[in-house]
Amino acid sequence: MDQEILKTNLHGLERKILVLLNDHKSLKDEVRSLKLENHELKSSIKARDEQISNFKNQIKITKIVDYIDPEDGSNSELKKKVDEYIREIDKCIAHLSR
């Protein structure tokens, strides 16, 4: 009779161990998946922060260009040159974003 109880307890423990092992495996998979998602989201945030920084710089440059008095001929050339630099910077940013 004692052996029957021991066998029953042993089978119960084996089932519980299998359940725990399966839970452990699924939790490890979930942690791996969440770590990957976290890494991707951090990369996305970093890229967005860089874009925002670039846009802020473009806004500053645009404000400087707009502040220049358009009646003066030399300022007009300067404005064209700055606009050209902005387009060139935009090309570089687009190239680096790839």
Secondary structure, 3 states (H helix, E strand, C coil): CHHHHHHHHHHHHHHHHHHHHHHHHHHHHHHHHHHHHHHHHHHHHHHHHHHHHHHHHHHHHHHHHHHCCCCCHHHHHHHHHHHHHHHHHHHHHHHHHC
